[in-house]
Amino acid sequence: MAVKLNENQAVVQNIRHGLEKTGGYCPCRIARTDENRCMCKEFRDQIADPHFEGYCHCMLYYKSAD
């Protein structure tokens, strides 16, 4: 298992800019809760799932099986 940044640098730059503006909260989420702080709980749960492979909600991170 490996977690890496999206290979599309424009996406990474946009999401990082959004994270700066929100104080570290996912810019794709309205609620500013601990669960939505990057790396969000939803993606941490997906990382824990051995069968999940794919992007986090905002597409900043990608979890691969290798």
C-alpha positions as CSV (number, residue, x, y, z in Angstrom):
1,M,0.0,0.0,0.0
2,A,1.2,3.5,-0.8
3,V,-0.3,6.9,-0.4
4,K,1.0,9.6,-2.7
5,L,0.0,13.0,-4.0
6,N,-2.0,13.3,-7.2
7,E,0.3,13.3,-10.2
8,N,-1.6,16.3,-11.6
9,Q,0.4,19.3,-10.2
10,A,-2.4,21.7,-11.0
11,V,-4.8,19.8,-8.8
12,V,-2.2,19.6,-6.0
13,Q,-1.6,23.3,-6.2
14,N,-5.3,24.2,-6.2
15,I,-6.0,22.0,-3.2
16,R,-3.0,23.2,-1.2
17,H,-4.1,26.8,-1.9
18,G,-7.5,25.9,-0.6
19,L,-6.0,24.3,2.5
20,E,-4.1,27.5,3.2
21,K,-7.3,29.5,2.9
22,T,-9.3,27.2,5.2
23,G,-6.6,26.7,7.9
24,G,-6.0,23.0,6.9
25,Y,-9.6,22.0,6.5
26,C,-10.7,20.2,3.3
27,P,-11.6,23.0,0.8
28,C,-14.2,20.6,-0.7
29,R,-16.2,20.4,2.6
30,I,-18.4,23.1,4.1
31,A,-18.2,22.0,7.7
32,R,-15.0,22.9,9.6
33,T,-14.8,19.9,11.9
34,D,-11.9,17.7,13.0
35,E,-13.1,15.0,10.7
36,N,-12.6,17.4,7.7
37,R,-9.1,18.4,8.6
38,C,-6.6,17.2,5.9
39,M,-6.0,14.3,5.8
40,C,-9.7,13.8,6.5
41,K,-11.2,11.0,8.5
42,E,-13.0,9.7,5.3
43,F,-9.7,9.1,3.6
44,R,-8.0,7.7,6.7
45,D,-10.8,5.2,6.9
46,Q,-10.3,4.4,3.2
47,I,-6.6,3.9,3.8
48,A,-7.4,1.4,6.5
49,D,-9.6,-0.6,4.1
50,P,-7.3,-3.1,2.4
51,H,-9.6,-3.3,-0.6
52,F,-9.8,0.4,-1.3
53,E,-7.7,1.9,-4.1
54,G,-8.3,5.5,-5.3
55,Y,-8.3,9.2,-4.6
56,C,-9.4,11.0,-1.5
57,H,-12.5,13.2,-1.8
58,C,-10.7,16.3,-3.0
59,M,-8.3,14.3,-5.1
60,L,-5.1,15.5,-3.4
61,Y,-4.0,12.0,-2.3
62,Y,-4.1,8.6,-4.1
63,K,-3.9,5.3,-2.3
64,S,-2.5,2.4,-4.4
65,A,-2.3,-1.2,-3.6
66,D,1.4,-1.5,-4.4
